Each structure stands twice: as C-alpha cells, then as structure tokens.
Amino acid sequence: MSHRFTTRVFAALLAASIALAGTTPALGLTGLAKPPAYSHPDMAPSLADGRDLQTGVPAEFSAISITGQLTGRMSGTNSISFDKFRDGDMVVVEDPAGITGHAGLFDQRFYVDIRSYSVLSANVNPVNGVQREKCLKYRANNEAWGIYVYGQTSTRRTAARSWAYSQMGKPYNIFAAKTDLRSFYCSKLAWAAWRYTAGVDLDADGGFWVWPIDLVNSSHTGVINHWT
C-alpha cells in the first residue's frame, strides 16, 4: 500500500511539473515579469489506513528519501546577489533536476556577504528541520527569484523574520498541511511567517501545499530581481 501511495504521488508531481499552463507572465511591482503560472498537485494526500501524514508516513516516502528528488540536486548555476534583500524578503530557486524548487526567508541580521548563513528555511541537510542556510547555496540552481511582500513596514518585516527564526529546530515534513505548525518545509516556513504575523496569504493558488513558485506568483509579492 505504501509503495502504491509513493508511486501515485510522485507520478502526479512529475506530470504537473512538465505540464506548463502557458499563461501570460504577470508583472512584479518592479516591472520585472513573473514566470508563467503552471498547474501543480495541491490536493491533500491520504493514506488508506488513515495514518496521520505528520507521523505515519511510509518509511520509503520519508523526507530524507524524497527531498532531493523534489527540490533538485543543486545542479545548476545563477548569479544571485542578496545585497538588496531586507528582513522578510524571500528567495525562490528552480533546479533543472527537481520538481518543486526551494525557498527561504531572508534574515538581515546575519548578512555580511554571499557566504553568510542568512536564509531561514527548512530542509534535511545538514540537519533535519528549520535552519539557517548559506546564501551561496542559492547560486547552485538555474534560476533564482528575489521577492518581497509589498506595502509592509520595517516593523512587519522584522516580525515575519523573527517568527520564522523562532521556529528554528522544528522538524522538516513535506507532507503536513501548511497550517500545521508542528513541522515545516521550505516554502511553508516563509508562507507561515507572513500569514501569522501580517495576515498576508502568499499562496498563489490556495492549495493544500504552498509551493516555492506560489510565493513568486502571489498577487502580494513583487520581484526584487531574477537571476539566471
């Protein structure tokens, strides 16, 4: 049963990742075009025996075994710079070997240069859970987007950053609903930080998951820059 569940979900993710909708790109507030929105699976998965997705995921469908397949193997390159990022801004990267991409929220307190650990995200490496990631890591992908939430004061930016930082150490889980705050995945952490501090919902399609690209395509975000 667990094998069929694994196969079914991966098949849906893979099919969606290559089925581009072909819609016209939206413009960010800086005038930079956003990528075309594409359909992706956003219905809550279910286990036939009723196990909680938070705690009862089949072993072979664990976060460690699939995260690399979803987010990619960091097999690309881009020229992203974080010099114009402020607290609460977000970075989204797309990897040619992945399906969902990866995302993080910027913490300006720790930033000196590209080698700084200034991005708050959730991952399984080098530890499992919410952690600070090195900015340089985000250059190892073919595309990178810097985005910000428009109309926010510095106080709200700081609040979103502080909320994300307060989740440090909570476990990684790609399966839990985005409203389940017991665990996080990369884009869920950024989404929740803004949702539970400023009341802004950055999920472009409002599905069960918030994909990294949903943050870019949200009507509440503008583009800082796009790097390839």
Buried (B, 14 or more C-beta within 10 A) or exposed (E): EBEEBBEEBBEBBEEBBEEEEEEEEBEBEEEBEBBBBBEBBBEEBEBEEEEEBBEEBBEEBBBEEBBBBBBBEBEBEBEBBBEEBBBBBBBBBBBEBBBBBBBBBBBBEBBEEBEBBBBBBBBBEEEBBBBBBEBBBBBBBBBBBBBBBEEBEEEBBBBBBBBBBEBEEBBBBBBBEBEBBEBBBBBBBBBBBBBBBBEBBBBBBEBBBBBBBBBBBBEBBBBBBBBE
